[in-house]
């Protein structure tokens, strides 16, 4: 069974009896990411159900490159902008804000009394 067949079988958007929940734990290099992104693109308009992709690694869903390219090649960038939402985990939010804080306030420390209210 191919990955795309597996996704179609377990995430049957037209079948309301299916939960659509699938844990895809396969070895590296089998095309999980590509097939999942293609499935998302091919099915995002087929139902009023939402497609939610959860991953512990941000790199597992290159939404702003690979997924966006599916929309781009079919001149559907507006759909990408309106339909795709990427939510960072708490870890990535903290990391991004630490980097931003260090950039904006490079010398900020707990001893800086000028920031006290």
C-alpha positions in Angstrom: 0.0 0.0 0.0 1.4 3.4 -0.9 1.4 6.4 1.5 -1.1 8.3 -0.7 -3.5 5.2 -0.6 -3.0 5.0 3.1 -3.8 8.7 3.6 -6.9 8.4 1.4 -8.1 5.3 3.3 -7.7 6.6 6.8 -8.5 10.3 6.2 -11.5 9.8 4.0 -12.9 13.3 4.1 -16.2 12.4 2.4 -16.9 9.6 4.9 -18.4 11.1 8.0 -18.0 7.9 9.9 -14.2 8.1 9.7 -12.4 10.0 12.4 -9.6 11.0 10.1 -7.0 10.3 12.8 -3.8 8.6 11.6 -0.4 8.2 13.2 2.0 7.8 10.4 5.2 6.4 11.8 7.4 5.2 8.9 11.1 5.3 8.2 12.9 8.4 6.8 12.9 8.7 3.1 9.6 7.1 2.1 7.9 10.4 1.1 5.7 11.0 4.2 6.1 14.7 4.1 5.6 15.1 0.4 2.6 12.8 0.3 1.0 14.5 3.3 1.4 17.9 1.8 0.0 16.7 -1.5 -3.0 15.1 0.4 -3.6 18.4 2.2 -3.5 20.4 -1.0 -5.7 17.8 -2.9 -8.3 17.7 -0.2 -8.5 21.1 1.5 -11.7 22.1 -0.5 -13.5 18.7 -0.6 -15.3 19.1 2.7 -16.2 21.6 5.4 -13.9 19.6 7.7 -10.5 21.0 8.6 -7.2 19.2 8.0 -4.9 19.4 11.0 -1.3 18.2 10.7 0.4 17.8 14.1 4.1 17.3 14.4 6.8 17.6 17.1 9.3 18.8 14.6 8.7 22.1 12.7 10.8 20.9 9.8 8.3 18.1 9.2 5.8 20.5 7.7 7.6 22.9 5.4 4.3 24.8 4.9 5.8 28.0 3.7 7.8 26.4 0.9 6.6 22.9 -0.2 2.9 23.3 0.7 2.9 26.8 -0.7 4.4 25.5 -4.0 1.3 23.3 -4.6 -0.9 26.3 -4.4 1.5 28.5 -6.4 1.7 26.2 -9.4 -2.1 26.2 -9.7 -2.3 30.0 -9.2 -4.1 29.6 -5.9 -1.8 31.6 -3.6 -4.9 33.5 -2.3 -6.3 30.1 -1.1 -3.0 29.4 0.6 -3.1 32.7 2.4 -6.7 32.3 3.5 -6.8 28.6 4.3 -3.5 27.6 5.7 -2.7 28.4 9.3 0.6 27.5 11.0 0.7 27.6 14.7 4.1 27.4 16.4 4.5 25.4 19.5 5.3 27.1 22.8 9.0 26.1 22.4 9.4 27.8 19.1 7.5 30.9 20.3 9.9 31.2 23.3 13.0 30.6 21.1 11.9 33.2 18.5 11.2 35.8 21.2 14.5 35.2 23.0 16.3 35.9 19.8 14.1 39.0 19.1 14.7 40.2 22.7 18.5 39.8 22.4 18.4 41.8 19.1 16.3 44.6 20.4 17.7 44.8 23.9 21.3 43.4 23.6 22.4 44.8 27.0 19.3 44.3 29.0 19.8 42.6 32.3 17.9 42.1 35.6 20.0 44.9 37.1 18.7 47.4 34.6 16.8 49.8 36.9 15.6 52.1 34.1 12.9 49.5 33.2 11.3 49.3 36.6 7.8 50.8 37.0 
